[in-house]
Amino acid sequence: MDATDPIPSYESSAARPALLSGWRLWAVLGAAAILVWAVFFRGGAKKDAGKNAAAGRPVPVVAVPARQGDMPVSLTGLGTVTALNTVTVKSRVDGQLVRVAFTEGQMVRQGDLLAEIDPRPFQVQLMQAEGQLAKDRAAYQNALADLNRLQGLVQQGIISRQQLDTQSSSVAQYEATLKADQAQVESAKLNLTYSRITAPISGRVGLRQVDAGNMVRASDANGLAVIAPIQPINVVFAVPADNIQNVLRQTAKGAKLPVEAWDRDLKARLATGSLSAIDNQVDSATGTVRLKALFTNDDRTLFPNQFVNARLLVDTLRGVVIVPTAAVQRSPQGAFVYVVKADGTADMRPVEVLATDGDDTALKQGVAGGEIVITDGLDKLRPGSKVVLPKPPAAKG
């Protein structure tokens, strides 16, 4: 081999395949990165396009115009109907019940006959008392006549003064006996009167507790029946203690606050009355104050121990803007509503709430009367969102 001939390099020939493999690896990684970038870019572009399309699509909502007028401010609480006074009719004497003169659930007036107890034992007692009275009266008259005679004999000096004094004492004893006898007669007459059981008050009679033929006693706990007056009648209900100052301010002015009694579902008004009393303390367990309202109950729709919803009218706001309560939303910044602008977009308006009464809310500022406020579909709205209102039903020809 000539010295000028190049010497074969085994080292470079062995490194060439390794270098070629490194370029191929970088090429594959670069192609994969381009593919991934293209996929994510195109997917993100599609999502952004979808969002833009959704943002441009009108949101179906339900809206009503705000109105301006007077709104009552009421307090509602669960109440119980209570009678003015409830009486358990009991017998005042012992005896056999021979007659029941009332019908269960009947309306009775004070003094009406309800039941009768066998009067014969009391009639006998009366006759005995009257006989004893007549006997003692005759003895008294005889003693009185003797006293008159002895007074003349004493003046003549025939008898001693001691005999006259003894006779005077006897006459006084007979007078006392006559009073005791008269008391026995009156007691027997009273027992005879008590054998006729009458209604102590006017009201509705409850269920009969004892049937005719049974023995009744004055010590019986259940009595014959219960009478509860229902005209007029009371309703006792509770309101939050935070609102009691509004009630006190109105009553201090001499206002007679009206109260309505509604059924449990607040769908039917049962009766109308007025506030009659306010309790003197707050119930610490519930944070409420008990109130009492008086109802005439002319149509007898209220029953004692019936549960009702009492609605107390505290005040009336004059000339305020009224919107549905469902339109008022809350956020950390305060209350707001969505108003439909003339261009069909939703405008978020911060508002100041005056009072809420059921489905109505009075606003102090933020919305003017006649503006359209959104009540349904609020969860999909953003300020500036396009909205579409439902079309009114076509008029029938």
C-alpha positions in Angstrom: 0.0 0.0 0.0 1.3 3.4 -0.9 2.0 5.9 1.7 0.0 8.5 -0.1 -3.2 6.4 -0.2 -5.8 7.5 2.3 -6.1 5.3 5.3 -9.6 3.9 5.7 -11.4 5.4 8.7 -13.4 2.8 10.4 -14.5 5.2 13.0 -16.3 7.6 10.6 -18.0 4.8 8.8 -19.4 3.4 12.0 -20.8 6.8 13.1 -22.6 7.6 9.9 -25.6 5.2 10.5 -26.0 6.6 14.0 -26.1 10.1 12.7 -28.7 9.2 10.1 -30.9 7.6 12.8 -30.8 10.8 14.9 -32.0 12.9 12.0 -34.9 10.5 11.4 -35.9 10.7 15.1 -36.0 14.5 15.0 -38.0 14.4 11.8 -40.6 12.1 13.3 -40.9 14.2 16.5 -41.3 17.4 14.4 -44.1 15.8 12.3 -45.9 14.6 15.4 -45.7 18.1 17.0 -47.1 19.7 13.8 -50.0 17.2 13.8 -50.8 17.8 17.4 -50.7 21.6 17.0 -53.0 21.3 14.0 -55.5 19.2 15.8 -55.7 21.4 18.9 -55.7 24.6 16.9 -58.6 23.5 14.6 -60.5 22.0 17.6 -60.1 25.2 19.6 -61.2 27.2 16.6 -64.3 25.1 16.3 -65.1 25.6 20.0 -64.6 29.3 19.8 -66.8 29.3 16.7 -69.4 27.3 18.6 -69.3 29.8 21.5 -69.6 32.7 19.2 -72.5 31.1 17.5 -74.2 30.4 20.9 -73.5 34.0 22.0 -75.2 35.3 18.9 -78.2 33.0 19.2 -81.2 34.7 20.9 -82.2 33.4 24.4 -85.9 32.5 24.8 -87.2 34.3 28.0 -90.5 35.3 29.6 -90.9 38.9 30.5 -93.6 41.2 31.8 -93.9 45.0 32.1 -93.1 46.7 35.4 -96.1 48.5 36.7 -96.5 51.6 38.9 -99.1 51.7 41.6 -99.8 51.0 45.3 -98.6 47.8 46.9 -99.7 46.4 50.3 -97.0 45.3 52.7 -98.2 42.2 54.6 -96.8 39.8 57.2 -97.9 36.2 56.9 -97.7 33.6 59.7 -99.1 30.2 60.6 -102.0 30.6 63.1 -104.4 28.6 65.2 -108.1 29.4 65.5 -109.1 29.7 69.2 -112.5 30.3 70.8 -112.9 33.4 73.0 -113.8 31.0 75.9 -114.5 27.3 76.0 -116.8 25.8 78.6 -117.1 22.2 79.7 -120.7 21.6 80.6 -120.9 19.6 83.9 -123.7 18.6 86.3 -123.7 20.5 89.6 -125.6 17.7 91.3 -125.5 13.9 91.4 -128.2 11.9 89.8 -129.4 9.9 86.8 -129.4 11.5 83.4 -132.9 11.1 82.1 -132.8 13.4 79.0 -130.3 14.9 76.6 -131.9 17.9 74.9 -129.2 18.9 72.4 -127.9 17.6 69.1 -124.1 17.2 68.6 -122.7 20.2 66.7 -125.8 22.3 67.4 -125.6 26.0 67.9 -127.1 27.0 71.3 -127.8 30.2 73.1 -127.1 31.0 76.7 -129.9 29.5 78.9 -131.0 26.8 76.4 -131.8 23.4 78.0 -129.1 20.9 77.3 -130.0 17.9 79.6 -132.2 16.9 82.6 -131.3 14.9 85.7 -134.0 13.0 87.6 -135.6 15.8 89.7 -137.6 13.6 92.1 -134.9 13.3 94.8 -134.6 17.0 94.9 -138.3 17.6 95.0 -138.4 15.3 98.1 -135.6 17.3 99.7 -137.5 20.5 99.0 -140.6 19.2 100.6 -138.7 18.1 103.7 -137.0 21.5 104.0 -140.3 23.3 103.6 -142.0 21.0 106.3 -139.2 21.7 108.8 -139.5 25.4 108.1 -143.3 25.3 108.8 -142.7 23.4 112.0 -140.1 25.7 113.3 -142.1 28.8 112.3 -145.1 27.5 114.4 -142.8 27.0 117.4 -141.4 30.5 116.9 -144.8 32.0 116.8 -145.8 30.2 120.1 -142.5 31.3 121.8 -143.2 34.9 120.6 -146.7 34.8 122.1 -145.3 33.5 125.4 -142.8 36.4 125.4 -145.6 38.9 125.0 -147.6 37.5 127.9 -144.5 37.3 130.2 -143.8 41.0 129.5 -147.2 41.9 131.0 -146.7 39.6 134.0 -143.3 41.2 134.7 -144.8 44.6 134.7 -147.3 43.4 137.3 -144.6 41.8 139.4 -146.0 38.3 139.1 -142.9 36.7 137.6 -139.2 37.5 137.8 -137.2 39.3 135.2 -135.1 36.2 134.7 -138.0 34.2 133.3 -138.6 37.0 130.8 -135.0 37.0 129.7 -135.1 33.2 129.3 -138.1 33.5 127.0 -136.5 36.2 125.0 -133.5 34.0 124.4 -135.8 31.2 123.2 -137.5 33.5 120.7 -134.0 34.5 119.3 -133.0 30.8 118.9 -136.2 30.1 117.0 -135.5 33.1 114.7 -132.0 31.6 114.0 -133.6 28.2 113.3 -136.0 29.8 110.9 -133.1 31.3 108.9 -131.4 27.9 108.8 -134.6 26.3 107.7 -135.0 28.9 105.0 -131.5 28.2 103.8 -132.3 24.5 103.5 -135.4 25.4 101.4 -133.3 27.6 99.1 -130.7 24.9 98.8 -133.3 22.3 97.9 -134.8 24.7 95.3 -131.3 25.3 93.9 -130.6 21.6 93.5 -133.9 21.2 91.8 -132.9 24.0 89.4 -129.6 22.3 88.8 -131.4 19.1 87.7 -132.0 21.1 84.5 -128.7 21.7 82.9 -128.6 24.8 80.7 -126.0 26.3 78.4 -123.8 28.7 80.3 -122.7 30.5 77.1 -123.7 30.7 73.5 -121.8 28.7 70.9 -121.5 25.3 69.2 -121.9 22.1 71.2 -119.4 19.4 70.7 -119.8 15.7 70.8 -121.9 14.2 73.7 -119.8 12.6 76.4 -122.6 10.8 78.4 -125.8 9.1 77.2 -129.1 9.3 78.9 -129.6 6.7 81.6 -126.2 7.0 83.1 -125.4 8.3 86.5 -123.7 11.7 86.5 -121.8 13.4 89.3 -120.6 16.8 89.9 -117.0 15.4 90.3 -117.0 13.9 86.7 -114.0 15.3 84.8 -115.3 15.0 81.2 -118.7 16.5 81.8 -121.6 16.2 79.4 -120.2 18.2 76.4 -118.1 21.2 75.5 -119.4 24.5 74.2 -117.1 26.7 72.2 -118.4 30.1 70.9 -117.4 30.7 67.2 -119.0 34.1 66.6 -116.8 36.0 67.2 -113.6 34.0 67.2 -109.8 34.5 67.6 -106.8 33.6 65.5 -103.4 33.5 67.2 -100.4 33.6 64.9 -96.7 34.5 65.0 -94.6 36.9 63.0 -90.8 37.4 62.9 -89.6 39.6 65.7 -87.6 41.8 63.2 -90.9 43.0 61.8 -92.8 43.7 65.0 -91.6 47.3 65.1 -93.5 48.1 61.9 -96.6 46.7 63.6 -96.1 48.7 66.8 -95.6 51.9 64.8 -98.9 51.5 63.1 -100.8 50.5 66.2 -99.3 53.5 68.1 -101.0 55.7 65.5 -104.3 54.2 66.4 -104.6 52.3 63.1 -106.8 49.2 63.1 -104.8 46.7 61.1 -106.8 44.3 59.0 -106.0 40.6 59.1 -107.1 37.9 56.6 -107.3 34.2 57.3 -106.3 31.9 54.4 -106.3 28.2 54.0 -103.1 26.2 54.2 -102.2 26.6 50.5 -102.9 30.4 50.6 -105.4 29.9 47.8 -108.7 30.6 49.5 -109.5 33.5 51.8 -111.6 32.2 54.7 -112.4 35.3 56.7 -111.5 38.9 57.4 -110.8 40.4 60.8 -108.6 42.9 62.6 -105.6 42.8 65.0 -106.7 42.8 68.6 -103.6 42.1 70.7 -99.8 41.8 70.7 -97.9 39.6 73.0 -95.5 41.2 75.5 -92.4 39.0 74.7 -90.5 37.3 72.0 -90.4 33.6 71.8 -86.6 32.9 72.1 -87.0 29.4 70.5 -88.5 30.7 67.3 -87.6 34.4 67.2 -91.2 35.3 66.7 -93.9 37.4 68.5 -97.5 36.1 68.9 -100.4 38.3 67.7 -104.1 37.8 68.1 -106.8 38.8 65.6 -110.5 38.9 66.1 -112.9 37.7 63.4 -116.7 38.0 63.4 -116.9 34.7 61.5 -120.4 35.4 60.2 -120.3 32.5 57.8 -118.8 30.1 60.4 -115.9 29.1 58.2 -113.4 29.1 61.2 -113.4 26.3 63.7 -111.6 26.2 67.1 -108.1 24.6 66.8 -108.1 25.0 63.0 -104.8 25.8 61.3 -104.8 28.8 59.0 -102.4 31.3 57.4 -102.9 34.8 58.8 -102.0 37.7 56.7 -101.6 41.0 58.5 -101.6 44.2 56.4 -99.0 46.5 58.0 -98.7 49.3 55.4 -99.4 50.3 51.8 -96.7 51.8 49.6 -98.0 54.5 47.3 -96.9 55.1 43.7 -94.1 52.6 43.6 -92.7 50.5 40.8 -93.8 46.9 41.2 -92.1 43.9 39.5 -92.6 40.2 39.9 -90.5 38.8 42.7 -89.1 36.1 40.3 -87.5 38.9 38.3 -85.3 40.1 41.2 -81.9 38.3 41.4 -79.2 38.5 44.0 -75.4 38.9 43.7 -72.6 39.9 46.0 -73.0 43.4 44.7 -76.7 43.5 45.5 -80.1 43.0 43.8 -80.5 43.3 40.1 -83.0 42.7 37.3 -82.7 42.1 33.6 -84.6 44.6 31.4 -85.3 44.1 27.7 -84.1 47.0 25.8 -85.6 48.4 22.6 -82.9 46.6 20.5 -84.0 43.2 21.9 -81.0 42.8 24.2 -80.9 42.2 28.0 -79.6 45.0 30.2 -78.7 44.2 33.8 -80.0 46.9 36.1 -79.0 47.2 39.8 -82.1 47.9 41.9 -83.0 48.9 45.4 -85.8 46.7 46.9 -88.4 48.5 49.2 -90.5 45.6 50.2 -91.7 42.1 49.0 -95.2 40.8 49.4 -95.6 37.3 48.0 -95.2 37.4 44.2 -94.8 41.2 44.0 -91.7 43.3 44.9 -91.6 47.1 45.2 -88.5 48.9 43.9 -87.2 52.2 45.0 -85.0 52.8 42.0 -83.5 51.0 39.0 -86.5 50.3 36.9 -89.2 52.6 35.5 -92.9 51.8 35.1 -93.6 50.1 31.8 -90.2 48.7 31.2 -90.0 45.0 30.3 -88.4 42.9 33.0 -87.4 39.2 32.5 -88.9 36.7 34.9 -87.8 33.3 33.4 -84.8 32.1 31.5 -82.4 34.2 33.6 -79.8 31.5 34.0 -78.7 31.7 30.4 -78.5 35.5 30.2 -75.5 37.8 30.2 -75.5 41.6 29.8 -76.1 42.3 26.2 -77.5 38.9 25.3 -80.1 38.8 22.5 -83.5 37.7 23.8 -86.6 36.4 22.2 -90.1 36.7 23.8 -92.8 34.1 23.3 -95.4 35.1 20.7 -98.8 35.9 22.0 -101.5 33.3 21.0 -103.3 34.1 17.8 -106.8 35.5 18.2 -109.6 33.1 17.4 -111.8 34.3 14.6 
